[in-house]
Amino acid sequence: MPNDTTSQPSSASRSSRSSRSFRAPAGAAAARPRPRRTGPLTGPLPILAAAVLWGTTGTAGSFAPAGVPAAAVGAAGLALGGLLLFLTAPGSRSLAGVRDGAERRLLALGTLAVAGYPLTFYPAVARTGVAVATVIALGGAPVLAGLLAWCTRGSRPSARWAAATSAAVLGCTVLVLGPQLAGDGAPVDGLGVLLAGLAGLSYAVYALVGGQLIARGHASGAVLGAMFAGAALLVLPVVLWGGAGGLLTARGAAVVLYLGSITTFLSYRLFGHGLGHTTPQVATALTLAEPAVAAVLGVTVLGERLPGVSWCGLAVLALGIVLLTVPADAEGRDA
């Protein structure tokens, strides 16, 4: 759930699971027809578009008023975006009041995971730097999503996914750690590493939880709306405590408006459009495009410099994303 408010490559982000790849609840599998196989336009490409928007959060957040904590800016964007998702997604209200015990537990877990991401990622960035935090949180999320899906649902990742994700994670690592690899590194904080790992776990958990709710027959928009609205309420005290004064200025309000309406609301609507036809393993790996976008914006907009090794990592990352996006055969059986 990227809302990184630094000027460096940002972490990310957010995914749910396809109804095709999740096992249906007992007694429902036979009644529900198998979804149509679809191509990249209904799955991977909307997710990539969302990742591009998420990649702009670092540049947008750099324009926030001085003195406002990064966590408060990110939490404010989540609060606004979560409210918009809740108000515009049909079924969000009914899902928020669901009486089924299993679904209520899933919704509560997903809400906590959504709220947990910014509350662990931004402190990780502050302690260990955006590069290391991004590698651990964003690079670990697709791996954790695949492993959790395998352990909890028996959804074994394909060899194609493993190869493409390995390339994407490697490329992401080289991209964001390029300065350190080139000899301009900084000490790594142990607690920051732990917090970044928890952020990646939060991302993977709400990806799988959201997918399970979709598999139970709920619309993806309603699932996102309910989870993000609940998370918005949970992080609201962070906004009020950390940056209410600075965020009420014209500049602060403009930044929050962009983060909430574009990088949260619009991006998750795009994401929701594609998640119904894309497994969480693929979806979380596709969002590795986010740090690439953030890095390019840092160079072109903020005047940052990337060493040659980082550009090599960007190329490897692009290769992994292409492998995840383009169907393996004419029917798009694998992707």
C-alpha positions in Angstrom: 0.0 0.0 0.0 2.4 2.6 -1.1 2.0 6.1 0.3 5.8 6.7 0.7 6.3 10.4 1.4 10.0 10.5 0.8 11.7 11.5 -2.4 13.2 8.1 -2.9 11.8 5.0 -4.6 8.7 4.0 -2.7 7.5 0.6 -1.5 4.5 -0.8 -2.0 1.8 -2.0 -2.3 -1.7 -4.0 -2.4 -3.3 -7.0 -4.0 -6.2 -9.4 -3.9 -6.8 -12.8 -5.3 -8.7 -14.2 -8.2 -11.9 -16.2 -7.8 -10.4 -18.7 -10.2 -7.3 -19.4 -8.1 -9.0 -19.6 -4.7 -10.8 -22.6 -3.6 -14.5 -21.8 -3.2 -16.1 -22.4 0.2 -17.6 -25.8 0.9 -20.7 -26.4 -1.1 -20.3 -23.4 -3.4 -17.7 -24.7 -5.9 -20.2 -26.8 -7.9 -22.8 -24.0 -8.0 -20.5 -21.3 -9.3 -19.3 -21.5 -12.9 -15.6 -21.3 -13.6 -14.6 -17.7 -14.6 -13.7 -17.0 -18.2 -10.0 -17.0 -19.1 -9.0 -13.5 -20.0 -6.0 -11.7 -21.3 -3.7 -9.0 -20.0 -6.2 -6.1 -20.5 -8.5 -7.5 -17.8 -5.8 -8.6 -15.4 -2.1 -7.7 -15.4 -2.3 -4.4 -17.3 -4.7 -2.6 -14.9 -2.5 -3.8 -12.0 0.5 -2.4 -13.8 -1.3 0.9 -14.3 -2.1 1.0 -10.5 1.6 0.3 -9.8 2.6 3.2 -12.0 0.3 5.5 -9.9 1.7 4.1 -6.7 5.2 4.9 -7.9 4.3 8.6 -7.9 3.7 8.7 -4.2 7.3 9.5 -3.3 7.5 12.4 -5.7 4.1 13.8 -4.6 4.9 13.3 -0.9 8.2 15.3 -1.3 6.1 18.4 -1.7 4.4 18.0 1.7 5.0 20.9 4.2 8.2 20.6 6.1 7.8 19.2 9.6 4.9 16.9 8.9 5.8 13.3 9.6 5.9 11.0 6.6 3.6 8.5 8.4 1.0 11.2 9.0 1.0 12.2 5.3 0.7 8.6 4.2 -2.0 7.8 6.8 -4.0 10.9 5.6 -3.9 9.6 2.0 -5.1 6.2 3.2 -7.9 7.8 5.2 -9.2 9.9 2.3 -8.8 7.1 -0.2 -10.4 4.5 2.0 -13.4 6.8 2.5 -13.8 7.3 -1.2 -13.5 3.6 -1.9 -16.1 2.9 0.7 -18.6 5.5 -0.5 -18.3 4.6 -4.2 -18.2 0.8 -4.1 -21.6 -0.9 -4.2 -21.8 -3.5 -1.5 -19.2 -2.1 0.9 -21.8 -1.2 3.5 -23.4 -4.7 3.5 -20.0 -6.4 3.6 -18.9 -4.2 6.5 -22.0 -5.5 8.4 -21.7 -9.1 7.3 -22.9 -11.6 10.0 -21.1 -14.7 8.8 -18.5 -15.4 11.5 -15.8 -16.6 9.1 -16.2 -13.7 6.8 -16.2 -11.2 9.7 -12.9 -12.7 10.9 -11.4 -12.4 7.4 -12.6 -8.8 7.0 -11.1 -7.9 10.4 -7.8 -9.5 9.6 -7.7 -7.8 6.2 -8.5 -4.4 7.7 -5.7 -4.8 10.3 -3.3 -5.8 7.6 -4.2 -2.8 5.4 -3.7 -0.4 8.4 -0.5 -2.2 9.5 1.3 -1.6 6.3 1.9 2.2 6.6 2.3 1.9 10.4 5.3 -0.4 9.9 6.7 0.7 6.5 7.2 4.4 7.2 9.0 3.8 10.5 11.1 1.3 8.6 12.0 4.0 6.1 12.9 6.4 8.8 15.2 3.9 10.5 16.9 2.1 7.7 16.3 4.2 4.6 13.9 3.9 1.8 16.1 1.6 -0.3 16.5 -1.2 2.2 12.9 -0.9 3.4 11.6 -1.1 -0.2 13.7 -4.2 -1.0 12.5 -6.0 2.1 8.8 -5.0 2.1 8.1 -4.9 -1.6 10.5 -7.6 -2.7 9.4 -9.9 0.0 5.7 -9.4 -0.5 5.2 -11.5 -3.6 7.3 -14.3 -2.2 5.3 -14.3 1.0 2.0 -14.2 -0.9 3.0 -17.2 -2.9 4.1 -19.1 0.2 1.1 -18.2 2.2 -1.2 -19.2 -0.6 0.6 -22.5 -1.0 0.4 -23.2 2.8 -3.1 -22.1 3.5 -5.0 -22.8 0.2 -2.8 -25.5 -1.5 -2.3 -23.1 -4.4 1.1 -24.2 -5.6 3.0 -21.5 -7.5 3.9 -22.3 -11.1 7.5 -22.6 -12.3 6.8 -19.6 -14.6 5.7 -17.5 -11.6 8.8 -18.6 -9.6 11.2 -17.7 -12.4 9.5 -14.4 -13.3 9.2 -13.3 -9.6 12.8 -14.2 -8.9 13.9 -12.0 -11.8 11.6 -9.2 -10.6 12.8 -9.4 -7.0 16.5 -9.5 -8.1 16.0 -6.5 -10.4 14.1 -4.6 -7.7 17.0 -5.3 -5.2 19.7 -4.2 -7.6 17.7 -1.1 -8.6 17.1 0.3 -5.1 20.4 -0.9 -3.6 22.4 0.4 -6.5 23.9 3.4 -4.6 24.9 1.0 -1.7 26.4 -1.4 -4.2 28.3 1.4 -5.8 30.0 2.2 -2.5 27.7 4.9 -1.2 25.9 2.8 1.4 24.7 3.5 4.9 24.5 1.2 8.0 21.4 -1.0 8.1 19.2 -0.7 11.2 18.0 -4.1 12.6 14.7 -2.8 13.9 14.1 -1.1 10.6 14.7 -4.4 8.8 12.2 -6.1 11.0 9.5 -3.4 10.5 10.0 -3.6 6.7 9.5 -7.4 6.9 6.3 -6.9 8.8 5.1 -4.4 6.2 5.7 -7.0 3.5 3.8 -9.6 5.5 0.9 -7.1 6.0 0.8 -6.6 2.2 0.8 -10.3 1.5 -1.9 -11.0 4.2 -4.4 -8.5 3.0 -3.8 -9.7 -0.6 -4.8 -13.2 0.3 -7.6 -12.2 2.7 -9.2 -10.0 0.0 -9.0 -12.8 -2.5 -10.7 -15.2 -0.1 -13.6 -12.7 0.3 -13.9 -12.4 -3.5 -13.9 -16.2 -3.8 -16.9 -16.2 -1.4 -18.9 -14.2 -4.0 -18.2 -10.6 -2.9 -17.4 -8.0 -5.5 -13.8 -6.8 -5.5 -14.8 -3.2 -5.1 -16.9 -4.0 -2.1 -14.0 -5.9 -0.5 -11.5 -3.1 -1.1 -14.0 -0.5 0.1 -14.8 -2.3 3.4 -11.2 -3.2 4.2 -9.8 0.3 3.4 -12.6 2.1 5.2 -11.9 0.2 8.3 -8.2 0.8 8.0 -8.8 4.5 7.4 -10.5 4.6 10.8 -7.6 2.8 12.5 -5.0 5.2 11.1 -7.0 8.4 11.6 -5.4 9.0 15.1 -2.0 9.0 13.5 -3.1 11.8 11.1 -4.7 13.9 14.0 -1.7 13.4 16.3 1.1 13.8 13.8 0.3 16.3 11.1 -3.1 17.9 11.3 -1.7 21.4 11.4 0.5 21.1 8.4 -2.0 19.1 6.4 -4.6 21.8 6.7 -2.5 24.3 4.7 -3.1 24.6 1.0 0.1 22.7 0.1 -0.6 20.0 2.6 -4.2 19.6 1.5 -3.1 19.3 -2.2 -0.6 16.6 -1.4 -3.2 14.6 0.6 -5.8 15.1 -2.1 -3.5 13.6 -4.7 -2.4 10.7 -2.5 -6.0 9.9 -1.5 -7.8 10.4 -4.8 -5.2 9.2 -7.3 -2.7 6.9 -5.6 -5.3 5.3 -3.3 -8.8 5.6 -4.8 -8.1 5.6 -8.5 -5.2 3.1 -8.3 -7.2 0.6 -6.2 -10.2 0.9 -8.6 -7.8 -0.1 -11.4 -6.3 -2.8 -9.2 -9.8 -4.1 -8.3 -10.6 -4.3 -12.0 -7.7 -6.6 -12.6 -7.5 -8.6 -9.4 -10.5 -10.7 -10.3 -8.5 -12.3 -13.1 -5.0 -12.3 -11.6 -3.6 -14.5 -8.8 -2.2 -12.7 -5.8 1.2 -14.3 -6.5 1.3 -12.6 -10.0 -0.4 -9.4 -8.8 2.0 -8.7 -5.9 4.9 -9.4 -8.3 3.6 -7.0 -10.9 3.5 -4.2 -8.3 7.3 -4.5 -8.3 7.0 -2.0 -11.2 6.4 0.7 -8.5 10.0 1.2 -7.4 11.0 1.4 -11.0 8.6 4.3 -11.6 9.6 6.0 -8.4 13.3 5.7 -9.4 12.7 7.2 -12.9 10.6 10.1 -11.4 13.3 10.7 -8.8 15.8 11.2 -11.7 13.6 13.2 -14.1 11.6 15.3 -11.6 13.7 15.5 -8.4 17.1 15.5 -10.0 18.4 12.4 -8.3 21.1 10.2 -9.8 21.2 6.5 -10.2 24.4 4.5 -10.8 24.7 2.2 -13.8 24.1 -0.9 -11.7 20.6 0.5 -10.8 19.7 0.8 -14.4 20.8 -2.8 -15.0 18.5 -3.8 -12.1 15.7 -1.8 -13.8 16.1 -3.8 -17.0 16.0 -7.2 -15.1 12.9 -6.0 -13.2 11.2 -5.1 -16.5 12.0 -8.5 -17.9 10.3 -10.2 -14.9 7.3 -8.0 -15.3 7.0 -8.9 -19.0 7.1 -12.6 -18.2 4.3 -12.1 -15.6 2.2 -10.0 -18.0 2.3 -11.8 -21.3 0.3 -15.0 -21.4 2.3 -18.2 -21.6 0.3 -19.5 -24.5 -2.6 -18.5 -26.8 -5.2 -19.1 -24.0 -3.3 -17.2 -21.4 -3.3 -20.3 -19.3 -0.4 -19.4 -17.0 -0.8 -15.6 -16.7 
